[in-house]
Amino acid sequence: MIIDAEFSWPVRVYYEDTDAGGVVYYANYLKFMERARSEWLRSLGFEQDRLSRQQGIVFAVRRVEIDYRHPARFNDALQVNSRIKQRRKVSLTFQQRIIRAADAKLLVEGDIQVACIDQHSFTPIAIPANLLSSIPDVI
């Protein structure tokens, strides 16, 4: 769902997402953020497999900066909120926040930069104009 250029995607914490301490393993927050970015792209009408087949591009994470504030636990309902922080010719930087739905507590926030790359050469390539024009304005 996009509201004022923010996309929100629900995630449920499963047992497999937790570590021996009963909290979400730190790397799994990155997976939750990845799912939200994929669903954001889908909400704009673009499927990653089609972009790869038809336009020869893929998106790869280039940089991650993340702050862990509070833990999520098994069976928590979470919301992953995503906004475009920066839009460049070959990259997008997302500002993403993971919030526990029950109490609206901010658990994790981060900036994730993804680069558009040629799927064969793995070199940077311009984001296709039809995709770029579909992206909401930067906050």
N, C-alpha and C positions, 0 to 999 in steps of 0.2 A: 504494500500500500504506500503511495506517495502522498505526503501531506506537506505543502510548503517546501518542496524540494527535499524533503526527508523521507526516506524509505524505511519502513519498519517490518521486520520479519520475526515471527514467533519461533522459539526453540524450546524444546522440553529436554531437561537433563535426564539422561538414561544412566543406568548403573555402569555401563561400559565407559561412560564419560568421566567417571570418578577415579580417584587414586586410593591408595591404602588408607588415607586419612578421611575418606568419605566426602571429599570435596572435588570439584571439577579440576582435573589435571590441567595445568597451565596451558599446554599446547592446544587443548581442545577448544579454548576460546578463539584461537585463530581459525579453527575449522568452522565454528559458528559464524564468524565474520565472513569467511569465504562463502558459505552457503547464502548469507544475506546479499553479498555482492552478486552472486550468480542469479539469485531471484530478482534483484534489482534490474539486472540486464534483461532478464526474461520479461519483467513487467514493462520494459520499453519496447518489447517486440523482437528481441534478438536472442537467439539460442547460440551458445558457444560452439556446438558442433557444426551448425550451419555456417557461422562465421569462418570457421576453420576450412570447411569444404568449399564454400562459395567465394570467400574473399582471401583465403590463405593466411589468416591472422589468428593469433592466440594472445591471451593476456597472461602475463607472468608477474608475480609479486617481485618488486625490486627492492623495497625498503619497508620495514615495520618499526614503529615506535609505539610501545604499549605500556600502559600503567594498570597494574592489578591493585584494586582498592579493597574489595571484599569478596569472600568466596561464595560460589554457588554450590548447592548440594543436590544430591539425588532427588529427582522428581520436581525440582523447581521449574516453574514456567518463566522463561526469559523473553525479552524483546531485544532484538539487535537492530539498532537505529543507525542508518547510514546516510551521510551527506557527502556531496562532492565539495572538497575543500579547495582543490586546485585542478584546473583543466589545462593541459598543455597539448601540443601537437601530437606527441607520442605517448603521453602518460596521463593518468588520473590519480589524484590523491584523495582518498576517502577518509573522512572523520567518522569513526564508528564507536558506538557506545553500547554496552550490554547492561541491561537493567532488569532487575528481578521484578516480575509483574505484580506479585503480591503486595509489595511495599514501595515500589518505584525507586528502590535503592540502586544507585549507580555502582556496578560491580567492576567493570573493566572499560577502559576507553583507550583508543589508539588511532594513529594515523597510519594508513596503509597505502603505499604508492604501487600502482600496477602499470606496467609498460605494455604497449601494444608491440608485438614482435611478429616478424615473418615466421611462419611455422616451419619452413625448411631451413633457412639460414640462421634463425634465432638472432637476427639483428633487429634493432628498432625500426619501426615503420609507422607512418602516420595513421592515426585513428581514422577509419573511413568517414567521409563527410556525412553519409546518411546516419551513421551512429552518433557522430559528434553533434549533429543538429538535433538529435532526440534527447540529449542530456540536459536536464534542468540547469538553470543558471547557478553559478557558484554562489555559496553563501557569503 
